[in-house]
Structure formats: structure tokens, C-alpha cells
Amino acid sequence: MRAALETAGVIFIAESGEGPGVRLRKDRPAAEGLKLDELSAENDG
């Protein structure tokens, strides 16, 4: 699961006194698939 999240642009942050966390990478790769305005009930699935 971690590898999939990292591929999607999630950076795991080590615990540094306040607990572990995550952050989104600023230069995330372009998403594959449909854009938000292309979503519909016809192409859901």
C-alpha cells in the first residue's frame, strides 16, 4: 500500500517528536484517467 501511495505522490514523514505523518509531493505526476468534468454515471465502473 505504501508503494502505491508514494507513486501517487504521497511522502511519508518520519516521527520527529510530534508523530509520523504524510505530505503530498509538490511535483506530482499528472493523473491518468478521467478528469473531474469528464465523470458521469455512464463511465462509472
WOLIN-V772416 format. One record per backbone hydrogen bond with DSSP energy under -0.5 kcal/mol. NH is the residue of the N-H (numbers start at 1). CO is the residue of the C=O. If there is no record, write none. Layout:
NH|CO  NH|CO
This chain:
5|1  6|2  7|3  8|4  9|6  10|5  11|23  13|21  21|13  23|11  25|9  28|25  38|35  39|35  39|36  43|40  44|41  45|43
